């Protein structure tokens, strides 16, 4: 069925009773001229054999996600991405027990995340870039097969539930740009498969010492920027041998920057601690500055300075926004 700028979805679509896969990609592209919506009744007529449904990049597609979509009980992949759909998510999404991928990102959905306890085979859950609110449902902890959980860019709040420690296979946890609070729960350290942990721009507060970082040895990306953290950066962070990106900017961290990051974190090539109260002297070698390049953010720490001898002939490696340490003169 050809896509075009239209106000209706062709009725022939709902007569394909043995349809396995349906993709509506870039079909409704002129939201200022035509607005399309999908009625609940039509979905009831769609093939019950459907395994893959993708509704993607349709800026003219408005209305709510119909609850009748949960009658497509053989669905394994449901992707509703970058449309203009609104309203709450269907309460009975958990009926789709065969789902492996659920992506409802980049719409205008509101309300709470429905219970998902029956989706035990789910591998990917992405509800990012919506207007969802409320707390993270405890039933998320029952998604034992989950590999990726992305709830970023919403209005979710409350503490991170202890039940997330059951997500033993999770490789990505992205909760950035929400309103979570209550500090870094120790249950995070039970998620030893994590490769990316992104919690930036939340109201977490607390410090970094409550986590046994050695138990998250597979981390490659750790971003805790702008989360209200305080205290010092613990030496246990050096246990993250695979870490490439460390974001701790715009917090209330104090103390010295650990010199051994250069040698004991061999994969690190992006370090951001700008906008804190880090003090003392930067004691990294010229090779470290070369490795970091512009991915070293240390500005906005008024009591931090760098030694000039190591890099005095290499102005490109001088850390941006940091003054050279003053020489001490003996009387």
C-alpha positions as CSV (number, residue, x, y, z in Angstrom):
1,X,0.0,0.0,0.0
2,X,1.5,3.3,-1.1
3,X,2.0,6.1,1.4
4,X,0.9,9.6,0.6
5,X,-0.2,12.8,2.3
6,X,-3.7,11.7,3.3
7,X,-6.2,11.9,6.1
8,X,-7.1,8.3,6.0
9,X,-5.4,4.9,6.2
10,X,-6.6,2.8,3.3
11,X,-9.3,0.3,4.4
12,X,-7.6,-2.5,2.3
13,X,-4.9,-2.6,4.9
14,X,-7.3,-4.2,7.4
15,X,-8.4,-6.9,5.0
16,X,-5.0,-8.6,4.9
17,X,-5.9,-11.3,7.3
18,X,-2.5,-13.2,7.1
19,X,-0.2,-10.1,7.3
20,X,2.9,-10.8,9.3
21,X,4.7,-7.4,9.2
22,X,3.4,-3.9,8.7
23,X,5.4,-0.7,8.5
24,X,4.0,2.8,8.2
25,X,7.2,4.8,7.7
26,X,7.2,8.5,6.7
27,X,3.6,8.2,5.5
28,X,1.9,11.3,7.0
29,X,4.4,14.1,6.5
30,X,2.4,17.3,6.5
31,X,0.9,18.0,9.9
32,X,-0.1,21.5,8.9
33,X,-2.3,20.3,6.1
34,X,-3.5,16.8,6.9
35,X,-3.9,15.0,10.2
36,X,-4.3,11.2,10.3
37,X,-5.6,9.1,13.2
38,X,-6.2,5.4,13.7
39,X,-9.5,4.3,15.1
40,X,-9.9,1.6,17.6
41,X,-12.3,-0.3,15.5
42,X,-9.9,-0.7,12.6
43,X,-7.2,-2.4,14.8
44,X,-9.7,-5.0,15.8
45,X,-9.9,-6.1,12.1
46,X,-6.2,-6.3,11.6
47,X,-4.5,-9.6,11.2
48,X,-4.0,-11.5,14.5
49,X,-1.0,-13.1,12.8
50,X,0.9,-9.8,12.8
51,X,4.4,-10.2,14.4
52,X,6.0,-6.8,13.6
53,X,4.3,-3.4,13.6
54,X,6.2,-0.3,13.0
55,X,4.6,3.2,12.9
56,X,7.5,5.6,12.5
57,X,8.3,9.2,11.5
58,X,4.7,10.3,10.8
59,X,4.4,13.9,12.0
60,X,0.9,14.1,10.8
61,X,-0.3,11.1,12.8
62,X,-2.2,12.2,15.8
63,X,-4.6,10.8,18.4
64,X,-4.1,8.1,20.9
65,X,-2.5,4.7,20.7
66,X,-5.6,2.5,20.6
67,X,-6.1,-0.1,23.3
68,X,-7.3,-2.6,20.6
69,X,-3.6,-2.8,19.6
70,X,-3.2,-5.2,22.5
71,X,-5.4,-7.7,20.7
72,X,-2.5,-8.4,18.4
73,X,-1.3,-11.1,20.7
74,X,1.4,-12.5,18.3
75,X,3.3,-9.2,18.2
76,X,7.0,-9.6,18.8
77,X,8.0,-6.1,17.9
78,X,6.0,-2.9,18.4
79,X,7.7,0.3,17.3
80,X,5.7,3.5,17.5
81,X,8.5,6.1,17.0
82,X,8.5,9.8,16.3
83,X,4.9,10.5,15.6
84,X,2.5,13.0,17.2
85,X,0.5,10.5,19.2
86,X,-0.9,11.7,22.6
87,X,-2.8,10.4,25.5
88,X,-1.9,7.6,28.0
89,X,-0.4,4.3,27.1
90,X,-2.8,1.4,27.0
91,X,-3.2,-0.1,30.5
92,X,-3.2,-3.7,29.1
93,X,0.1,-3.6,27.2
94,X,1.0,-6.6,29.3
95,X,-1.3,-8.7,27.2
96,X,1.3,-8.7,24.5
97,X,3.3,-11.5,26.2
98,X,5.3,-12.4,23.1
99,X,6.9,-9.0,22.7
100,X,10.6,-8.8,22.4
101,X,10.9,-5.1,21.5
102,X,8.6,-2.3,22.7
103,X,9.6,1.1,21.4
104,X,7.2,4.0,21.9
105,X,9.7,6.8,21.8
106,X,9.5,10.4,20.5
107,X,5.7,10.9,20.8
108,X,3.7,13.0,23.2
109,X,2.4,10.3,25.5
110,X,1.4,11.4,29.0
111,X,0.4,9.7,32.2
112,X,2.1,6.8,34.1
113,X,3.9,3.8,32.8
114,X,1.5,0.8,32.9
115,X,2.4,-2.4,34.6
116,X,4.5,-4.7,32.4
117,X,5.0,-7.7,34.7
118,X,3.9,-10.2,32.1
119,X,6.4,-9.1,29.4
120,X,9.0,-11.5,30.7
121,X,10.6,-12.1,27.2
122,X,11.1,-8.4,26.5
123,X,14.6,-7.5,25.4
124,X,14.2,-3.8,24.6
125,X,12.0,-1.3,26.4
126,X,12.2,2.3,25.1
127,X,9.7,4.9,26.2
128,X,12.1,7.9,25.9
129,X,11.2,11.4,24.7
130,X,7.6,11.6,25.9
131,X,5.8,13.4,28.7
132,X,5.4,10.4,31.0
133,X,5.2,11.0,34.7
134,X,4.9,9.2,38.0
135,X,7.3,6.6,39.4
136,X,9.0,3.7,37.8
137,X,6.7,0.7,38.3
138,X,8.1,-2.1,40.5
139,X,7.1,-4.6,37.8
140,X,10.0,-3.5,35.7
141,X,12.1,-5.6,38.0
142,X,10.4,-8.7,36.6
143,X,11.6,-8.1,33.1
144,X,14.5,-10.6,33.6
145,X,15.4,-10.9,29.9
146,X,15.7,-7.1,29.4
147,X,18.9,-5.9,27.7
148,X,18.1,-2.2,27.1
149,X,15.9,0.1,29.2
150,X,15.6,3.7,28.0
151,X,13.1,6.0,29.8
152,X,15.1,9.2,29.3
153,X,13.6,12.6,28.6
154,X,10.3,12.3,30.6
155,X,9.0,13.6,33.9
156,X,9.4,10.4,35.9
157,X,10.1,10.9,39.6
158,X,10.6,9.0,42.9
159,X,13.5,6.8,44.0
160,X,14.9,4.0,41.8
161,X,13.2,0.9,43.0
162,X,15.2,-1.9,44.6
163,X,13.6,-4.3,42.2
164,X,15.8,-3.1,39.3
165,X,18.6,-5.3,40.8
166,X,16.8,-8.2,39.2
167,X,17.7,-7.0,35.7
168,X,20.9,-9.1,35.6
169,X,21.2,-9.0,31.8
170,X,20.7,-5.3,31.3
171,X,23.4,-3.6,29.3
172,X,21.9,-0.1,28.9
173,X,20.1,1.9,31.6
174,X,19.3,5.4,30.5
175,X,17.2,7.5,32.8
176,X,18.6,10.9,32.0
177,X,16.5,14.1,32.0
178,X,13.9,13.0,34.6
179,X,13.1,13.9,38.2
180,X,14.4,10.8,40.0
181,X,15.7,11.4,43.6
182,X,16.9,9.5,46.6
183,X,20.6,8.9,45.7
184,X,22.4,6.1,44.0
185,X,20.7,3.0,45.2
186,X,23.1,0.2,46.1
187,X,21.0,-2.2,44.0
188,X,22.6,-0.7,40.9
189,X,25.8,-2.6,41.7
190,X,23.9,-5.9,41.3
191,X,23.5,-5.1,37.6
192,X,26.9,-6.4,36.6
193,X,26.1,-6.6,32.9
194,X,25.7,-2.9,32.6
195,X,27.7,-1.3,29.8
196,X,26.1,2.1,29.8
197,X,24.6,3.8,32.9
198,X,23.2,7.2,32.2
199,X,21.4,9.0,35.0
200,X,22.4,12.7,34.3
201,X,20.0,15.6,34.9
202,X,18.1,14.1,37.8
203,X,17.8,15.1,41.5
204,X,19.6,12.1,42.9
205,X,21.9,13.8,45.4
206,X,24.0,11.6,47.8
207,X,27.6,10.6,47.0
208,X,29.6,8.1,45.0
209,X,30.8,6.0,48.0
210,X,27.7,3.9,48.4
211,X,28.4,1.8,45.3
212,X,31.0,-0.9,45.0
213,X,32.2,0.1,41.6
214,X,34.3,-3.0,41.1
215,X,31.1,-4.9,40.7
216,X,30.2,-2.9,37.6
217,X,33.4,-3.9,35.8
218,X,31.7,-3.9,32.4
219,X,30.8,-0.2,32.4
220,X,32.0,1.7,29.3
221,X,29.8,4.8,29.8
222,X,29.0,6.3,33.2
223,X,27.2,9.7,33.2
224,X,26.1,11.2,36.5
225,X,26.3,14.8,35.5
226,X,24.0,17.3,37.2
227,X,22.6,14.9,39.7
228,X,23.4,16.8,42.9
229,X,26.3,14.6,44.0
230,X,28.6,15.7,46.8
231,X,31.7,14.4,48.5
232,X,34.9,13.2,46.9
233,X,35.5,11.0,43.9
234,X,36.4,7.6,45.5
235,X,39.5,5.7,44.5
236,X,37.2,2.7,43.9
237,X,36.2,4.4,40.6
238,X,39.6,3.2,39.4
239,X,38.2,-0.4,39.3
240,X,36.3,0.6,36.1
241,X,39.0,-0.7,33.7
242,X,36.7,-0.6,30.6
243,X,35.3,2.8,31.2
244,X,35.6,5.2,28.2
245,X,33.3,8.0,29.2
246,X,33.0,9.5,32.8
247,X,30.6,12.4,33.2
248,X,30.5,14.0,36.7
249,X,30.0,17.6,35.7
250,X,27.9,20.2,37.4
251,X,27.7,18.6,40.8
252,X,29.1,19.5,44.3
253,X,32.1,17.2,44.2
254,X,35.2,18.3,46.1
255,X,38.7,17.1,46.8
256,X,41.4,16.2,44.3
257,X,41.2,14.6,40.9
258,X,42.8,11.2,41.2
259,X,46.1,11.1,39.3
260,X,45.9,7.3,38.8
261,X,43.0,7.7,36.4
262,X,45.7,8.1,33.8
263,X,47.3,4.8,34.4
264,X,44.7,2.6,36.0
265,X,41.8,3.4,33.6
266,X,43.5,2.7,30.3
267,X,40.4,3.0,28.2
268,X,39.3,6.4,29.5
269,X,39.2,9.0,26.7
270,X,36.5,11.4,27.9
271,X,36.4,12.9,31.4
272,X,34.1,15.7,32.5
273,X,34.2,17.1,36.0
274,X,33.6,20.7,35.1
275,X,31.3,22.8,37.4
276,X,32.3,21.3,40.7
277,X,34.6,22.2,43.6
278,X,37.5,20.1,42.7
279,X,40.7,21.6,44.0
280,X,44.5,21.1,44.1
281,X,46.8,20.5,41.2
282,X,46.2,18.5,38.0
283,X,49.2,16.1,37.8
284,X,48.5,14.3,34.6
285,X,51.2,13.8,32.0
286,X,51.3,15.4,28.5
287,X,50.3,12.0,27.0
288,X,47.1,12.0,29.1
289,X,46.2,15.5,27.8
290,X,46.9,14.2,24.3
291,X,44.7,11.2,24.8
292,X,41.8,13.3,26.1
293,X,42.1,16.2,23.6
294,X,38.9,18.3,23.9
295,X,37.2,15.6,25.9
296,X,38.7,16.8,29.1
297,X,36.3,19.1,30.9
298,X,37.8,20.6,34.1
299,X,36.7,24.2,33.9
300,X,34.5,25.8,36.5
301,X,36.5,24.5,39.5
302,X,38.0,27.8,40.9
303,X,40.5,26.1,43.2
304,X,42.0,23.8,40.5
305,X,45.2,24.5,38.7
306,X,47.7,22.7,36.4
307,X,51.4,22.3,36.4
308,X,52.9,24.0,33.3
309,X,56.3,22.3,33.1
310,X,54.9,19.1,31.5
311,X,53.0,20.9,28.7
312,X,54.6,24.4,28.5
313,X,55.6,23.8,24.9
314,X,52.3,22.2,23.9
315,X,49.7,24.9,24.3
316,X,47.0,22.7,22.6
317,X,47.1,20.5,25.7
318,X,46.5,23.2,28.3
319,X,43.2,22.3,30.0
320,X,40.6,24.8,29.1
321,X,39.4,27.2,31.8
322,X,42.1,26.2,34.3
323,X,44.9,28.5,35.5
324,X,48.5,27.5,35.8
325,X,49.6,26.8,39.4
326,X,51.5,29.6,41.0
327,X,55.1,29.0,41.8
328,X,55.9,28.9,45.5
329,X,58.7,31.2,46.4
330,X,60.8,30.6,49.6
331,X,61.7,33.6,51.7
